[in-house]
Amino acid sequence: MKLDDDIHNYYEKLVLDQIEHLDLAKTRSSDDLADLCCLVLNRLPPRYIRYEVDMAFYLPQSKRLEMEMNVQEAMTQALAFMDKRTEKSKS
């Protein structure tokens, strides 16, 4: 059995939006960005959807803002972890 190709974690979009907002593609390699996505998404609860419109229609604005803040916090923690790991590897 195969899951529908449309099923995805809504947090993936929010994480990618945050990466774009921080312009991290200019300062991080594609491997680093992939690692970053994994670290951030593992710190967040999954929120699976089929269609983006479902979230736009059913998600209250307060919940959306809470989710965005959770992504920002997880991103900050993941970046700090990666930077610390990079510093240790240079030592």
ROTI-177013 format. One record per atom (N, C-alpha, C): residue number from 0; residue in three letters; atom name; x, y, z negated. Coordinates in pm, 1 decimal, padded with zeros to 6 digits. Layout:
residues N
<loza num="NUM" residu="ALA" atome="CA" px="X" py="Y" pz="Z"/>
...
END
This chain:
residues 91
<loza num="0" residu="MET" atome="N" px="00083.1" py="-00118.0" pz="00000.0"/>
<loza num="0" residu="MET" atome="CA" px="00000.0" py="00000.0" pz="00000.0"/>
<loza num="0" residu="MET" atome="C" px="00088.1" py="00125.2" pz="00000.0"/>
<loza num="1" residu="LYS" atome="N" px="00045.1" py="00225.4" pz="00069.4"/>
<loza num="1" residu="LYS" atome="CA" px="00118.8" py="00351.4" pz="00076.4"/>
<loza num="1" residu="LYS" atome="C" px="00028.0" py="00465.0" pz="00031.0"/>
<loza num="2" residu="LEU" atome="N" px="00082.5" py="00552.3" pz="-00051.9"/>
<loza num="2" residu="LEU" atome="CA" px="00006.8" py="00670.5" pz="-00091.2"/>
<loza num="2" residu="LEU" atome="C" px="-00008.1" py="00763.9" pz="00028.0"/>
<loza num="3" residu="ASP" atome="N" px="-00109.6" py="00842.4" pz="00024.5"/>
<loza num="3" residu="ASP" atome="CA" px="-00134.3" py="00941.3" pz="00128.9"/>
<loza num="3" residu="ASP" atome="C" px="-00017.0" py="01039.2" pz="00137.5"/>
<loza num="4" residu="ASP" atome="N" px="00023.2" py="01075.5" pz="00257.8"/>
<loza num="4" residu="ASP" atome="CA" px="00134.0" py="01169.7" pz="00276.6"/>
<loza num="4" residu="ASP" atome="C" px="00103.9" py="01308.6" pz="00221.6"/>
<loza num="5" residu="ASP" atome="N" px="-00023.8" py="01340.2" pz="00204.8"/>
<loza num="5" residu="ASP" atome="CA" px="-00062.2" py="01472.3" pz="00155.4"/>
<loza num="5" residu="ASP" atome="C" px="-00045.7" py="01487.5" pz="00004.1"/>
<loza num="6" residu="ILE" atome="N" px="-00031.6" py="01376.9" pz="-00067.3"/>
<loza num="6" residu="ILE" atome="CA" px="-00020.6" py="01383.9" pz="-00212.5"/>
<loza num="6" residu="ILE" atome="C" px="00117.4" py="01436.0" pz="-00250.4"/>
<loza num="7" residu="HIS" atome="N" px="00117.5" py="01541.3" pz="-00332.7"/>
<loza num="7" residu="HIS" atome="CA" px="00245.1" py="01596.0" pz="-00379.9"/>
<loza num="7" residu="HIS" atome="C" px="00225.5" py="01666.8" pz="-00513.3"/>
<loza num="8" residu="ASN" atome="N" px="00335.7" py="01692.5" pz="-00578.6"/>
<loza num="8" residu="ASN" atome="CA" px="00335.7" py="01760.2" pz="-00707.1"/>
<loza num="8" residu="ASN" atome="C" px="00331.5" py="01910.8" pz="-00680.6"/>
<loza num="9" residu="TYR" atome="N" px="00230.3" py="01977.3" pz="-00733.0"/>
<loza num="9" residu="TYR" atome="CA" px="00214.4" py="02120.9" pz="-00709.9"/>
<loza num="9" residu="TYR" atome="C" px="00334.3" py="02200.5" pz="-00761.0"/>
<loza num="10" residu="TYR" atome="N" px="00398.8" py="02150.0" pz="-00865.1"/>
<loza num="10" residu="TYR" atome="CA" px="00515.6" py="02219.7" pz="-00918.2"/>
<loza num="10" residu="TYR" atome="C" px="00629.0" py="02229.0" pz="-00816.0"/>
<loza num="11" residu="GLU" atome="N" px="00632.4" py="02137.9" pz="-00719.0"/>
<loza num="11" residu="GLU" atome="CA" px="00737.1" py="02144.7" pz="-00616.0"/>
<loza num="11" residu="GLU" atome="C" px="00732.4" py="02278.6" pz="-00544.0"/>
<loza num="12" residu="LYS" atome="N" px="00613.2" py="02323.5" pz="-00508.1"/>
<loza num="12" residu="LYS" atome="CA" px="00598.4" py="02452.7" pz="-00440.0"/>
<loza num="12" residu="LYS" atome="C" px="00644.0" py="02566.9" pz="-00530.0"/>
<loza num="13" residu="LEU" atome="N" px="00604.6" py="02561.6" pz="-00657.0"/>
<loza num="13" residu="LEU" atome="CA" px="00643.4" py="02668.2" pz="-00749.0"/>
<loza num="13" residu="LEU" atome="C" px="00794.5" py="02672.6" pz="-00769.5"/>
<loza num="14" residu="VAL" atome="N" px="00857.4" py="02556.2" pz="-00774.9"/>
<loza num="14" residu="VAL" atome="CA" px="01003.5" py="02550.8" pz="-00789.6"/>
<loza num="14" residu="VAL" atome="C" px="01071.4" py="02608.5" pz="-00666.2"/>
<loza num="15" residu="LEU" atome="N" px="01025.0" py="02570.9" pz="-00548.7"/>
<loza num="15" residu="LEU" atome="CA" px="01082.9" py="02625.0" pz="-00425.2"/>
<loza num="15" residu="LEU" atome="C" px="01060.5" py="02775.7" pz="-00415.1"/>
<loza num="16" residu="ASP" atome="N" px="00945.1" py="02823.2" pz="-00458.6"/>
<loza num="16" residu="ASP" atome="CA" px="00918.6" py="02967.4" pz="-00460.0"/>
<loza num="16" residu="ASP" atome="C" px="01017.2" py="03039.1" pz="-00552.1"/>
<loza num="17" residu="GLN" atome="N" px="01046.0" py="02979.2" pz="-00667.4"/>
<loza num="17" residu="GLN" atome="CA" px="01139.6" py="03039.8" pz="-00762.9"/>
<loza num="17" residu="GLN" atome="C" px="01282.0" py="03039.6" pz="-00707.2"/>
<loza num="18" residu="ILE" atome="N" px="01321.1" py="02933.5" pz="-00640.9"/>
<loza num="18" residu="ILE" atome="CA" px="01453.8" py="02927.8" pz="-00577.9"/>
<loza num="18" residu="ILE" atome="C" px="01466.1" py="03038.3" pz="-00473.3"/>
<loza num="19" residu="GLU" atome="N" px="01361.7" py="03056.3" pz="-00396.0"/>
<loza num="19" residu="GLU" atome="CA" px="01362.0" py="03162.8" pz="-00295.0"/>
<loza num="19" residu="GLU" atome="C" px="01364.6" py="03300.3" pz="-00361.0"/>
<loza num="20" residu="HIS" atome="N" px="01285.3" py="03318.1" pz="-00465.3"/>
<loza num="20" residu="HIS" atome="CA" px="01280.3" py="03445.8" pz="-00537.4"/>
<loza num="20" residu="HIS" atome="C" px="01418.4" py="03482.9" pz="-00592.6"/>
<loza num="21" residu="LEU" atome="N" px="01489.9" py="03383.9" pz="-00644.8"/>
<loza num="21" residu="LEU" atome="CA" px="01623.5" py="03407.8" pz="-00700.8"/>
<loza num="21" residu="LEU" atome="C" px="01732.7" py="03409.3" pz="-00594.6"/>
<loza num="22" residu="ASP" atome="N" px="01695.0" py="03381.2" pz="-00470.8"/>
<loza num="22" residu="ASP" atome="CA" px="01787.8" py="03381.5" pz="-00357.1"/>
<loza num="22" residu="ASP" atome="C" px="01906.1" py="03286.9" pz="-00380.2"/>
<loza num="23" residu="LEU" atome="N" px="01877.0" py="03171.5" pz="-00437.8"/>
<loza num="23" residu="LEU" atome="CA" px="01981.6" py="03076.8" pz="-00474.5"/>
<loza num="23" residu="LEU" atome="C" px="02046.5" py="03008.3" pz="-00354.3"/>
<loza num="24" residu="ALA" atome="N" px="01979.2" py="03008.2" pz="-00240.4"/>
<loza num="24" residu="ALA" atome="CA" px="02036.4" py="02945.2" pz="-00121.1"/>
<loza num="24" residu="ALA" atome="C" px="02163.9" py="03016.6" pz="-00076.2"/>
<loza num="25" residu="LYS" atome="N" px="02181.1" py="03140.9" pz="-00118.0"/>
<loza num="25" residu="LYS" atome="CA" px="02302.0" py="03215.9" pz="-00081.8"/>
<loza num="25" residu="LYS" atome="C" px="02420.3" py="03182.8" pz="-00172.1"/>
<loza num="26" residu="THR" atome="N" px="02391.0" py="03131.0" pz="-00291.9"/>
<loza num="26" residu="THR" atome="CA" px="02499.3" py="03108.2" pz="-00387.7"/>
<loza num="26" residu="THR" atome="C" px="02519.2" py="02961.5" pz="-00425.4"/>
<loza num="27" residu="ARG" atome="N" px="02429.0" py="02874.2" pz="-00380.9"/>
<loza num="27" residu="ARG" atome="CA" px="02437.5" py="02731.9" pz="-00415.9"/>
<loza num="27" residu="ARG" atome="C" px="02435.3" py="02646.4" pz="-00289.8"/>
<loza num="28" residu="SER" atome="N" px="02505.0" py="02535.1" pz="-00294.0"/>
<loza num="28" residu="SER" atome="CA" px="02506.0" py="02441.9" pz="-00181.4"/>
<loza num="28" residu="SER" atome="C" px="02372.1" py="02368.3" pz="-00174.0"/>
<loza num="29" residu="SER" atome="N" px="02347.7" py="02302.9" pz="-00063.1"/>
<loza num="29" residu="SER" atome="CA" px="02223.9" py="02226.2" pz="-00049.1"/>
<loza num="29" residu="SER" atome="C" px="02220.6" py="02110.4" pz="-00149.5"/>
<loza num="30" residu="ASP" atome="N" px="02335.9" py="02050.2" pz="-00178.0"/>
<loza num="30" residu="ASP" atome="CA" px="02342.1" py="01944.9" pz="-00280.9"/>
<loza num="30" residu="ASP" atome="C" px="02308.0" py="02000.9" pz="-00418.8"/>
<loza num="31" residu="ASP" atome="N" px="02361.1" py="02118.7" pz="-00448.9"/>
<loza num="31" residu="ASP" atome="CA" px="02329.5" py="02182.6" pz="-00577.2"/>
<loza num="31" residu="ASP" atome="C" px="02180.8" py="02214.4" pz="-00587.1"/>
<loza num="32" residu="LEU" atome="N" px="02121.4" py="02261.6" pz="-00477.8"/>
<loza num="32" residu="LEU" atome="CA" px="01978.8" py="02294.2" pz="-00479.1"/>
<loza num="32" residu="LEU" atome="C" px="01893.6" py="02169.6" pz="-00497.6"/>
<loza num="33" residu="ALA" atome="N" px="01934.5" py="02059.9" pz="-00437.8"/>
<loza num="33" residu="ALA" atome="CA" px="01861.5" py="01933.9" pz="-00456.0"/>
<loza num="33" residu="ALA" atome="C" px="01871.1" py="01888.6" pz="-00601.3"/>
<loza num="34" residu="ASP" atome="N" px="01991.1" py="01895.3" pz="-00658.9"/>
<loza num="34" residu="ASP" atome="CA" px="02008.3" py="01860.7" pz="-00800.7"/>
<loza num="34" residu="ASP" atome="C" px="01924.9" py="01953.2" pz="-00889.0"/>
<loza num="35" residu="LEU" atome="N" px="01926.3" py="02080.4" pz="-00856.6"/>
<loza num="35" residu="LEU" atome="CA" px="01850.1" py="02178.8" pz="-00932.8"/>
<loza num="35" residu="LEU" atome="C" px="01700.4" py="02146.2" pz="-00930.3"/>
<loza num="36" residu="CYS" atome="N" px="01648.7" py="02114.9" pz="-00813.6"/>
<loza num="36" residu="CYS" atome="CA" px="01506.8" py="02078.5" pz="-00802.6"/>
<loza num="36" residu="CYS" atome="C" px="01474.4" py="01959.4" pz="-00891.4"/>
<loza num="37" residu="CYS" atome="N" px="01558.4" py="01858.9" pz="-00889.7"/>
<loza num="37" residu="CYS" atome="CA" px="01535.2" py="01740.5" pz="-00972.9"/>
<loza num="37" residu="CYS" atome="C" px="01537.0" py="01776.7" pz="-01120.7"/>
<loza num="38" residu="LEU" atome="N" px="01636.2" py="01854.1" pz="-01162.1"/>
<loza num="38" residu="LEU" atome="CA" px="01645.5" py="01893.0" pz="-01302.8"/>
<loza num="38" residu="LEU" atome="C" px="01523.7" py="01972.7" pz="-01347.4"/>
<loza num="39" residu="VAL" atome="N" px="01482.6" py="02067.9" pz="-01266.0"/>
<loza num="39" residu="VAL" atome="CA" px="01368.5" py="02152.6" pz="-01301.9"/>
<loza num="39" residu="VAL" atome="C" px="01240.0" py="02070.9" pz="-01304.9"/>
<loza num="40" residu="LEU" atome="N" px="01216.4" py="01992.4" pz="-01200.6"/>
<loza num="40" residu="LEU" atome="CA" px="01092.4" py="01914.1" pz="-01194.3"/>
<loza num="40" residu="LEU" atome="C" px="01083.7" py="01810.7" pz="-01306.5"/>
<loza num="41" residu="ASN" atome="N" px="01196.3" py="01758.6" pz="-01349.9"/>
<loza num="41" residu="ASN" atome="CA" px="01195.1" py="01662.7" pz="-01460.3"/>
<loza num="41" residu="ASN" atome="C" px="01162.5" py="01728.5" pz="-01594.0"/>
<loza num="42" residu="ARG" atome="N" px="01172.5" py="01858.9" pz="-01601.2"/>
<loza num="42" residu="ARG" atome="CA" px="01138.7" py="01931.9" pz="-01723.9"/>
<loza num="42" residu="ARG" atome="C" px="00991.9" py="01975.6" pz="-01725.9"/>
<loza num="43" residu="LEU" atome="N" px="00921.5" py="01953.1" pz="-01616.5"/>
<loza num="43" residu="LEU" atome="CA" px="00782.7" py="01999.4" pz="-01603.3"/>
<loza num="43" residu="LEU" atome="C" px="00686.8" py="01880.7" pz="-01594.1"/>
<loza num="44" residu="PRO" atome="N" px="00563.8" py="01899.9" pz="-01641.1"/>
<loza num="44" residu="PRO" atome="CA" px="00466.2" py="01791.3" pz="-01626.2"/>
<loza num="44" residu="PRO" atome="C" px="00421.2" py="01782.5" pz="-01480.4"/>
<loza num="45" residu="PRO" atome="N" px="00399.7" py="01663.1" pz="-01429.7"/>
<loza num="45" residu="PRO" atome="CA" px="00353.1" py="01652.7" pz="-01290.8"/>
<loza num="45" residu="PRO" atome="C" px="00210.5" py="01704.5" pz="-01277.4"/>
<loza num="46" residu="ARG" atome="N" px="00182.0" py="01762.6" pz="-01163.7"/>
<loza num="46" residu="ARG" atome="CA" px="00047.3" py="01812.5" pz="-01133.7"/>
<loza num="46" residu="ARG" atome="C" px="00019.9" py="01777.5" pz="-00987.7"/>
<loza num="47" residu="TYR" atome="N" px="-00030.3" py="01657.0" pz="-00964.3"/>
<loza num="47" residu="TYR" atome="CA" px="-00046.1" py="01607.3" pz="-00828.8"/>
<loza num="47" residu="TYR" atome="C" px="-00174.4" py="01658.2" pz="-00764.2"/>
<loza num="48" residu="ILE" atome="N" px="-00160.3" py="01696.4" pz="-00638.2"/>
<loza num="48" residu="ILE" atome="CA" px="-00272.6" py="01745.6" pz="-00559.8"/>
<loza num="48" residu="ILE" atome="C" px="-00261.3" py="01690.7" pz="-00417.7"/>
<loza num="49" residu="ARG" atome="N" px="-00368.5" py="01703.5" pz="-00343.6"/>
<loza num="49" residu="ARG" atome="CA" px="-00365.8" py="01670.1" pz="-00201.5"/>
<loza num="49" residu="ARG" atome="C" px="-00358.4" py="01796.1" pz="-00117.3"/>
<loza num="50" residu="TYR" atome="N" px="-00433.6" py="01897.7" pz="-00155.5"/>
<loza num="50" residu="TYR" atome="CA" px="-00444.1" py="02018.9" pz="-00073.4"/>
<loza num="50" residu="TYR" atome="C" px="-00418.3" py="02142.4" pz="-00159.6"/>
<loza num="51" residu="GLU" atome="N" px="-00339.6" py="02233.8" pz="-00105.6"/>
<loza num="51" residu="GLU" atome="CA" px="-00308.7" py="02358.7" pz="-00176.2"/>
<loza num="51" residu="GLU" atome="C" px="-00435.4" py="02436.2" pz="-00210.5"/>
<loza num="52" residu="VAL" atome="N" px="-00532.0" py="02431.7" pz="-00123.3"/>
<loza num="52" residu="VAL" atome="CA" px="-00656.0" py="02506.1" pz="-00145.0"/>
<loza num="52" residu="VAL" atome="C" px="-00725.9" py="02460.3" pz="-00272.5"/>
<loza num="53" residu="ASP" atome="N" px="-00708.2" py="02333.9" pz="-00310.9"/>
<loza num="53" residu="ASP" atome="CA" px="-00767.4" py="02285.3" pz="-00435.4"/>
<loza num="53" residu="ASP" atome="C" px="-00715.0" py="02365.1" pz="-00554.5"/>
<loza num="54" residu="MET" atome="N" px="-00586.8" py="02389.6" pz="-00557.1"/>
<loza num="54" residu="MET" atome="CA" px="-00527.4" py="02464.1" pz="-00668.2"/>
<loza num="54" residu="MET" atome="C" px="-00569.7" py="02610.5" pz="-00663.7"/>
<loza num="55" residu="ALA" atome="N" px="-00575.2" py="02666.7" pz="-00546.9"/>
<loza num="55" residu="ALA" atome="CA" px="-00613.9" py="02806.9" pz="-00533.8"/>
<loza num="55" residu="ALA" atome="C" px="-00757.5" py="02828.5" pz="-00581.2"/>
<loza num="56" residu="PHE" atome="N" px="-00843.1" py="02732.3" pz="-00554.2"/>
<loza num="56" residu="PHE" atome="CA" px="-00984.6" py="02747.2" pz="-00587.0"/>
<loza num="56" residu="PHE" atome="C" px="-01014.4" py="02712.5" pz="-00732.7"/>
<loza num="57" residu="TYR" atome="N" px="-00951.9" py="02607.4" pz="-00785.1"/>
<loza num="57" residu="TYR" atome="CA" px="-00988.5" py="02556.9" pz="-00917.3"/>
<loza num="57" residu="TYR" atome="C" px="-00898.9" py="02603.0" pz="-01031.5"/>
<loza num="58" residu="LEU" atome="N" px="-00782.5" py="02655.2" pz="-01001.6"/>
<loza num="58" residu="LEU" atome="CA" px="-00687.7" py="02692.5" pz="-01106.8"/>
<loza num="58" residu="LEU" atome="C" px="-00711.1" py="02836.6" pz="-01153.2"/>
<loza num="59" residu="PRO" atome="N" px="-00741.9" py="02856.4" pz="-01281.9"/>
<loza num="59" residu="PRO" atome="CA" px="-00758.4" py="02993.5" pz="-01330.4"/>
<loza num="59" residu="PRO" atome="C" px="-00625.2" py="03069.5" pz="-01322.9"/>
<loza num="60" residu="GLN" atome="N" px="-00633.2" py="03198.6" pz="-01306.7"/>
<loza num="60" residu="GLN" atome="CA" px="-00513.7" py="03283.0" pz="-01294.8"/>
<loza num="60" residu="GLN" atome="C" px="-00423.4" py="03267.8" pz="-01417.8"/>
<loza num="61" residu="SER" atome="N" px="-00481.8" py="03255.9" pz="-01535.5"/>
<loza num="61" residu="SER" atome="CA" px="-00400.8" py="03242.5" pz="-01657.0"/>
<loza num="61" residu="SER" atome="C" px="-00318.7" py="03113.2" pz="-01654.7"/>
<loza num="62" residu="LYS" atome="N" px="-00376.9" py="03005.9" pz="-01604.6"/>
<loza num="62" residu="LYS" atome="CA" px="-00304.6" py="02878.7" pz="-01595.1"/>
<loza num="62" residu="LYS" atome="C" px="-00193.7" py="02888.1" pz="-01490.6"/>
<loza num="63" residu="ARG" atome="N" px="-00221.3" py="02954.1" pz="-01380.3"/>
<loza num="63" residu="ARG" atome="CA" px="-00120.6" py="02972.9" pz="-01275.8"/>
<loza num="63" residu="ARG" atome="C" px="-00000.8" py="03050.2" pz="-01332.3"/>
<loza num="64" residu="LEU" atome="N" px="-00027.1" py="03156.8" pz="-01405.7"/>
<loza num="64" residu="LEU" atome="CA" px="00081.0" py="03235.3" pz="-01465.4"/>
<loza num="64" residu="LEU" atome="C" px="00160.4" py="03151.9" pz="-01566.6"/>
<loza num="65" residu="GLU" atome="N" px="00090.9" py="03069.7" pz="-01643.6"/>
<loza num="65" residu="GLU" atome="CA" px="00158.0" py="02981.7" pz="-01738.8"/>
<loza num="65" residu="GLU" atome="C" px="00249.3" py="02883.3" pz="-01665.5"/>
<loza num="66" residu="MET" atome="N" px="00201.3" py="02827.2" pz="-01555.8"/>
<loza num="66" residu="MET" atome="CA" px="00281.7" py="02733.9" pz="-01477.4"/>
<loza num="66" residu="MET" atome="C" px="00405.4" py="02803.8" pz="-01421.0"/>
<loza num="67" residu="GLU" atome="N" px="00389.1" py="02925.5" pz="-01371.9"/>
<loza num="67" residu="GLU" atome="CA" px="00502.6" py="03000.4" pz="-01317.8"/>
<loza num="67" residu="GLU" atome="C" px="00605.1" py="03030.8" pz="-01426.6"/>
<loza num="68" residu="MET" atome="N" px="00557.9" py="03064.7" pz="-01545.5"/>
<loza num="68" residu="MET" atome="CA" px="00649.6" py="03090.8" pz="-01657.2"/>
<loza num="68" residu="MET" atome="C" px="00722.5" py="02963.2" pz="-01696.8"/>
<loza num="69" residu="ASN" atome="N" px="00653.5" py="02850.0" pz="-01695.4"/>
<loza num="69" residu="ASN" atome="CA" px="00717.5" py="02721.4" pz="-01725.8"/>
<loza num="69" residu="ASN" atome="C" px="00827.3" py="02690.1" pz="-01624.6"/>
<loza num="70" residu="VAL" atome="N" px="00802.8" py="02721.6" pz="-01498.7"/>
<loza num="70" residu="VAL" atome="CA" px="00903.4" py="02700.0" pz="-01394.4"/>
<loza num="70" residu="VAL" atome="C" px="01023.7" py="02790.7" pz="-01418.6"/>
<loza num="71" residu="GLN" atome="N" px="00998.5" py="02915.7" pz="-01451.0"/>
<loza num="71" residu="GLN" atome="CA" px="01109.1" py="03008.9" pz="-01476.2"/>
<loza num="71" residu="GLN" atome="C" px="01196.1" py="02960.8" pz="-01592.1"/>
<loza num="72" residu="GLU" atome="N" px="01133.3" py="02915.4" pz="-01699.3"/>
<loza num="72" residu="GLU" atome="CA" px="01208.3" py="02866.1" pz="-01815.1"/>
<loza num="72" residu="GLU" atome="C" px="01286.7" py="02740.7" pz="-01780.5"/>
<loza num="73" residu="ALA" atome="N" px="01223.0" py="02647.2" pz="-01711.9"/>
<loza num="73" residu="ALA" atome="CA" px="01291.6" py="02524.2" pz="-01672.3"/>
<loza num="73" residu="ALA" atome="C" px="01407.3" py="02554.4" pz="-01577.4"/>
<loza num="74" residu="MET" atome="N" px="01388.4" py="02651.3" pz="-01489.5"/>
<loza num="74" residu="MET" atome="CA" px="01493.5" py="02691.5" pz="-01395.2"/>
<loza num="74" residu="MET" atome="C" px="01612.5" py="02750.7" pz="-01471.1"/>
<loza num="75" residu="THR" atome="N" px="01585.8" py="02836.1" pz="-01566.3"/>
<loza num="75" residu="THR" atome="CA" px="01692.2" py="02896.9" pz="-01647.1"/>
<loza num="75" residu="THR" atome="C" px="01773.0" py="02789.3" pz="-01718.8"/>
<loza num="76" residu="GLN" atome="N" px="01702.4" py="02692.7" pz="-01779.9"/>
<loza num="76" residu="GLN" atome="CA" px="01770.7" py="02584.4" pz="-01851.4"/>
<loza num="76" residu="GLN" atome="C" px="01852.3" py="02496.7" pz="-01756.0"/>
<loza num="77" residu="ALA" atome="N" px="01795.7" py="02464.9" pz="-01641.1"/>
<loza num="77" residu="ALA" atome="CA" px="01865.2" py="02379.0" pz="-01544.8"/>
<loza num="77" residu="ALA" atome="C" px="01988.5" py="02448.8" pz="-01488.1"/>
<loza num="78" residu="LEU" atome="N" px="01977.7" py="02576.2" pz="-01457.3"/>
<loza num="78" residu="LEU" atome="CA" px="02093.2" py="02650.6" pz="-01406.0"/>
<loza num="78" residu="LEU" atome="C" px="02204.0" py="02657.6" pz="-01510.6"/>
<loza num="79" residu="ALA" atome="N" px="02166.9" py="02679.5" pz="-01635.7"/>
<loza num="79" residu="ALA" atome="CA" px="02266.4" py="02683.6" pz="-01743.7"/>
<loza num="79" residu="ALA" atome="C" px="02334.8" py="02547.8" pz="-01756.6"/>
<loza num="80" residu="PHE" atome="N" px="02258.0" py="02440.1" pz="-01747.8"/>
<loza num="80" residu="PHE" atome="CA" px="02314.6" py="02305.7" pz="-01754.9"/>
<loza num="80" residu="PHE" atome="C" px="02412.1" py="02281.9" pz="-01640.6"/>
<loza num="81" residu="MET" atome="N" px="02373.0" py="02319.9" pz="-01520.1"/>
<loza num="81" residu="MET" atome="CA" px="02459.3" py="02299.2" pz="-01403.4"/>
<loza num="81" residu="MET" atome="C" px="02586.4" py="02383.3" pz="-01412.7"/>
<loza num="82" residu="ASP" atome="N" px="02572.4" py="02508.2" pz="-01457.2"/>
<loza num="82" residu="ASP" atome="CA" px="02689.4" py="02595.3" pz="-01470.2"/>
<loza num="82" residu="ASP" atome="C" px="02786.2" py="02541.3" pz="-01575.6"/>
<loza num="83" residu="LYS" atome="N" px="02731.8" py="02490.2" pz="-01685.2"/>
<loza num="83" residu="LYS" atome="CA" px="02816.2" py="02432.5" pz="-01790.1"/>
<loza num="83" residu="LYS" atome="C" px="02888.6" py="02308.5" pz="-01737.5"/>
<loza num="84" residu="ARG" atome="N" px="02818.3" py="02227.3" pz="-01661.6"/>
<loza num="84" residu="ARG" atome="CA" px="02878.2" py="02106.4" pz="-01602.6"/>
<loza num="84" residu="ARG" atome="C" px="02990.5" py="02144.6" pz="-01505.9"/>
<loza num="85" residu="THR" atome="N" px="02970.0" py="02249.1" pz="-01428.5"/>
<loza num="85" residu="THR" atome="CA" px="03070.2" py="02295.3" pz="-01333.0"/>
<loza num="85" residu="THR" atome="C" px="03194.1" py="02347.5" pz="-01406.1"/>
<loza num="86" residu="GLU" atome="N" px="03172.5" py="02421.5" pz="-01515.1"/>
<loza num="86" residu="GLU" atome="CA" px="03284.6" py="02471.8" pz="-01593.9"/>
<loza num="86" residu="GLU" atome="C" px="03367.4" py="02358.5" pz="-01651.4"/>
<loza num="87" residu="LYS" atome="N" px="03300.1" py="02254.1" pz="-01700.7"/>
<loza num="87" residu="LYS" atome="CA" px="03371.6" py="02139.0" pz="-01758.1"/>
<loza num="87" residu="LYS" atome="C" px="03452.9" py="02065.0" pz="-01651.4"/>
<loza num="88" residu="SER" atome="N" px="03400.1" py="02055.8" pz="-01532.2"/>
<loza num="88" residu="SER" atome="CA" px="03471.6" py="01982.6" pz="-01426.5"/>
<loza num="88" residu="SER" atome="C" px="03595.4" py="02059.5" pz="-01377.9"/>
<loza num="89" residu="LYS" atome="N" px="03594.5" py="02192.1" pz="-01397.5"/>
<loza num="89" residu="LYS" atome="CA" px="03709.4" py="02273.1" pz="-01357.9"/>
<loza num="89" residu="LYS" atome="C" px="03820.3" py="02268.5" pz="-01462.9"/>
<loza num="90" residu="SER" atome="N" px="03784.5" py="02230.9" pz="-01585.0"/>
<loza num="90" residu="SER" atome="CA" px="03883.1" py="02228.3" pz="-01695.6"/>
<loza num="90" residu="SER" atome="C" px="03971.2" py="02106.1" pz="-01689.7"/>
END
